[in-house]
Amino acid sequence: MSTGAALPVPGPIDLLAGDPLEVAPQLLNTLLVHGDRVARIVEVEAYRGIEDPASHAYRGPTKRNAVMFGPPGRLYVYFTYGMHWCANVVCGPEGVAGAVLLRAAAPVAGLDAMWSARRAARTERDLCSGPAKLCQAMGLNRDHDGADLFVADRGVSLVTDGMSPPLRPGVGVRIGIRQAAEHPWRWWVPDDPNVSR
């Protein structure tokens, strides 16, 4: 696939200014690009800010979560468990925190760089089949927190090559959280081998 043929996500402001529950399934099959590395998003989770006890923004703005309260289309990157980076697409109107966690992706291009970054991976499925794996494979870290995905800020962008989200995505509860774990706010591309579980 040539990343030069990819186009910006149609109607980015309209799409990402919506509720995370509406935005999340629409991000399936979009492409995350960082330099020469490209991965197709196949699993996501929605987080609804101050309405969601599992969200980093539940207790209001802090230095750590400030990007979540900014304009839609930014990348919110955070460190978790003292060892992993995770990346989210900020959505909702500016000032109202909301984000979609990028849980898993299918490698598309730049696989040599992904393999170098993910030395523990044994199969191609291991490269991006989880939020921490995805960030490691794509080379995303604190330096990319706040990057504007619409203009390839810091080399990171969200684009589409024309593949639509699935008409009937898989739906289930979010993974790895203790609060509000009962909500079915995780979506994935059915039968894709790169889905985290």
N, C-alpha and C positions, 0 to 999 in steps of 0.2 A: 504494500500500500504506500502511496506517495502522500506524505503529510501536506505537500503543497497543494493537493487537490481538495483538501478539507476546507469547509466553509465555517464561519462563525455560527454558533447555535442560533437558529432562527428566533427572532423576537426575544433577545436575551433579557431585557428589562421586564417585559410582560411575563415571561416564564419564571424567572427567578424572584420576582417581586411577590410571588404567591406564597401561600401557606406551605410549609415544608412537607405536609402530607400530600399535597398536590404535586409539588415539584419533584419529590424523590423518585416516583416511578417514571417520570418523564426524562430523568437523567440516564436511565438504563439505555445502553447501546451508544451513548455519546463517547467521545474519545478524549482521554486525558493525555496531554502532550507536555513533555518536559525535554527541551532540546531535541535530540534524535529519538528519544524514547516515547513510544505511543502505546497506550493500553485502552481497551474498550471496557467501559464500566458495566459490570454484570450483577452487582449487588450493592444495595444502599440501605441506609436507615435514616429515618427522620427524627429530628429533635426540635421541640417547640418552645425553646426559651423559657421565659418565666412561668409558663403554664405546665412545664414538664419537669418533674423532680429529677429525672435522669440527665437533664441538660446542664452543661457547664454554666449556662446563663440563668439558671433557676433563681439564684439569690441576687440577681442584678449584675450590672457591669463591674468588671475588675480589670486590672492590667492584663491578666491572662486571656480573658474572653472578649476584650474590647472589639475585636474584629467582627464578632458575631452581631454586634449592634450597629455595624457600619452598613454601607450600601451593599445590595445584593451583587453577587458575582465575584466576591473576594474568596480567597482560600484561607480557611481557619485551620492552622496546624498546631497541634499540641503534643506534649510529651506525656506518656502514660506508663504506669508501673515502673518508673525510673529507668526505662530502657528502650521504649518504642515511640516513634512518631506516628500520628494519625492525621488524616486530612479530611476536611469537610468543605462543602460548597455552601457559602452563606446565602440565605434566601430570605424572603419577606421584605417588607418596606424598611427603609433605613430607620434606625432607632428601635425597631422591634426585633429582638434576637430570634434567630432561627437558622438551622443548618441541616445539611444532609451529609452524613458520614459516608465516605466512599469505602465500602467494605471489601470489595473484590473486583478484579478486572482480568480480562483476557489479554495477554501480551500480543501486540500487533507488530511493532517495529522497535529496533534498538535492543534486540534480545542479548547481544554480546555484553552491553553495558548492564543489563538487568542481571545476567548470570554473574558478572563480576561483583555486583553489589549484593547478591544473594547467594553467597558461597555455600550456605547450608541447604539450598534447594537441590533436590534430586531429580525432579521432573519439571517440565515446563509449567504444569499445573501448580507447582509449589512457588512459582515466582511471585504471583500477586493474589493468592487465594486467602486473603485476610487483610484487615486495614493496616497493620504494621508491616506485613510483607509488601503490600502495595507501595507504601511510602519508601521502604528500603529499596525496592526494585526500581522505582521511579526517581530515586535520589531526592526525595522531598524531606525537608527538615525545618527548623525554626526560621531559617533564612527566607523561607517562602510564605511565612505567616503574613497575611494581608495582601498577597499578590493579587492583582486584578486579572482574572481569567479571561476577560474580553479582549485584552490588548497584549497578551503573552508577556505580562509583567514578570521579570526575573526568569523568563524562558518558559513559564507555565501557562497553558491555556486549556480551555474546554471547547472542543469543536465537534462538528458532526460531518460524516461522510455520506449522509442521506439515509442511513439505517434508522428506522423508527424504533421506538420502544416496543416491547412485546404487547400484543393486544390483551393477553391474559398473563401478567407476570405472576410469579410465585409470591405469596404473601405469608408472613409469619411474625412471631414476636422478635423483639430485639435481643441481641446476644451480649453476654458479658456485663450486664448491669444488674443492680439490686433494686433500685427504685423504679416504679412504673414499668416493670418488666412484662406486665400482662398485655400491653398494647401491641397490636399487630402492625407495627410501623416499620417493618423490614420488607423489602421487595427484591426480587432477583429474576434473572433471565432463566426460564425453566430449562432444565437439562444441560445447562452450561457446566462443563467440568471444573471451571475456575471458581464457582461459588464456594464460599468458605465452609458451609456445611448444609 
